Amino acid sequence: MFTGIIEDLGIVTDLIPDKDNLHITIRSNISKELKIDQSVSHNGVCLTVVNTNDEEHTITAIKETLEKSNIGDLKLNDVVNLERAMKMNARLDGHIVQGHVDQTAICTGKKELEGSWLYTFEYDQSQNNITIEKGSVTVNGISLTVVNSKSNEFSVAIIPFTYDNTNMNKIRKGDMVNLEFDVIGKYVKKLFSLS
């Protein structure tokens, strides 16, 4: 379980294909504190640490993860948003995030405003995911508030701190991002569909 508050940025230092899997090594400030078998969010994807040292840690992404997220598109030196699992006795500063990517989206617009940035993302509506204005959504693991909501598109406004301390500043029009929709909204939608 995560909060969507990015803890650190990691740099991809190695990518090793292994059958249908991909072993990804990442250098970060928190790598030395990680333990093998620990769950860490990487661009919003909950992945297990399989190796670690003082500067780097390694995770393994399976075929399912590679097909349903942007993890399979990572290249050497790419920047990855990192968050360790939340502590039960800590404040929940973002929202409840499971680290289970629902689908990907494409950035269809990035506009610099006076002191913030407005990003627009379009996603495949056939998977029945929804956003609501002022609701929560996770983009590459970042807990964000929806500004504009349409049936297959939404926008988010990014403050300078988030822009500078996550990989949002690397996202351009046409780039793919990972989405996790609000878990409470998903359960409510499912309950209504059963009635």
Residue pairs with C-beta under 8 A, 6 or more apart in sequence:
1 85
1 86
1 96
1 97
1 98
1 99
2 41
2 46
2 83
2 85
2 86
2 94
2 97
2 98
2 99
2 141
3 83
3 86
3 92
3 93
3 94
3 95
3 96
3 97
3 143
4 44
4 83
4 94
4 95
4 97
4 136
4 138
4 141
4 142
4 143
4 144
5 83
5 93
5 94
5 143
6 81
6 82
6 83
6 141
6 142
6 162
6 165
6 166
7 30
7 82
7 83
7 84
8 28
8 29
8 30
8 82
9 28
9 79
9 80
9 81
9 82
9 165
9 166
9 167
10 26
10 27
10 28
10 31
10 42
10 79
10 80
10 82
11 26
11 27
11 28
11 77
11 78
11 79
11 80
12 24
12 25
12 26
12 74
12 75
12 76
12 77
12 78
12 80
13 25
13 26
13 27
13 56
13 76
13 77
14 23
14 24
14 25
14 58
14 76
15 22
15 23
15 24
15 25
15 74
15 75
15 76
16 22
16 23
16 25
17 23
18 60
20 62
20 63
20 66
21 60
21 61
21 62
21 63
22 60
22 61
22 66
22 71
22 72
23 50
23 58
23 59
23 60
24 42
24 58
24 59
24 60
24 61
24 71
24 74
25 51
25 56
25 57
25 58
26 42
26 56
26 57
26 58
26 59
26 80
26 82
27 55
27 56
28 56
28 57
28 82
30 82
30 84
31 52
31 53
31 54
31 55
31 56
31 57
32 52
32 53
32 54
32 55
34 40
34 49
34 52
34 57
34 84
35 49
35 52
36 49
36 50
36 51
36 52
37 48
37 49
38 48
38 49
38 84
38 85
39 46
39 47
39 48
39 49
39 85
39 99
40 46
40 47
40 48
40 49
40 57
40 59
40 82
40 83
40 84
40 85
41 47
41 81
41 82
41 83
41 84
41 85
41 97
41 99
41 141
42 59
42 71
42 80
42 81
42 82
42 141
43 69
43 70
43 71
43 80
43 81
43 140
43 141
43 167
43 177
43 178
44 69
44 81
44 97
44 99
44 101
44 138
44 139
44 140
44 141
44 142
44 178
44 179
44 180
45 61
45 65
45 69
45 71
45 99
45 101
45 141
45 178
46 98
46 99
46 100
47 59
47 60
47 61
47 65
47 71
48 59
48 60
49 57
49 58
49 59
50 58
50 59
50 60
51 57
51 58
52 58
61 69
61 71
61 72
65 71
65 72
65 101
66 72
68 101
68 103
68 104
69 101
69 104
69 178
70 104
70 140
70 176
70 177
70 178
71 178
73 176
74 80
79 167
79 170
80 167
81 140
81 141
81 142
81 166
81 167
82 141
83 141
86 92
93 143
94 136
94 143
95 136
95 138
95 143
95 182
96 182
96 183
96 184
97 138
97 141
97 143
97 180
97 183
98 180
98 183
99 141
99 180
100 180
101 178
101 179
101 180
102 127
102 129
102 179
102 180
102 181
102 186
103 123
103 124
103 127
103 129
103 179
104 123
104 176
104 177
104 178
104 179
105 121
105 122
105 123
105 139
105 176
105 177
105 179
106 121
106 122
106 123
106 174
106 175
106 176
106 177
107 119
107 120
107 121
107 171
107 172
107 173
107 174
107 175
107 176
107 177
108 120
108 121
108 122
108 153
108 173
109 118
109 119
109 120
109 155
109 173
110 117
110 118
110 119
110 120
110 171
110 172
110 173
111 117
111 118
111 119
113 157
115 159
115 160
116 157
116 158
116 159
116 160
116 163
117 157
117 158
117 163
117 168
118 147
118 155
118 156
118 157
118 158
119 139
119 155
119 156
119 158
119 168
119 171
120 148
120 153
120 154
120 155
121 139
121 153
121 154
121 155
121 156
121 177
121 179
122 152
122 153
123 129
123 152
123 153
123 179
124 152
125 151
125 152
128 189
129 179
129 181
129 186
130 149
130 181
130 185
130 189
131 137
131 146
131 149
131 154
131 181
131 182
132 146
132 149
132 185
133 146
133 147
133 148
133 149
134 145
134 146
135 145
135 146
135 149
135 182
135 185
136 143
136 144
136 145
136 146
136 182
137 144
137 145
137 146
137 154
137 156
137 179
137 180
137 181
137 182
138 144
138 178
138 179
138 180
138 181
139 156
139 168
139 177
139 178
139 179
140 166
140 167
140 168
140 171
140 177
140 178
141 178
142 162
142 166
142 168
144 156
144 158
144 162
145 156
145 157
146 154
146 155
146 156
147 154
147 155
147 156
147 157
148 154
148 155
158 168
162 168
163 169
171 177
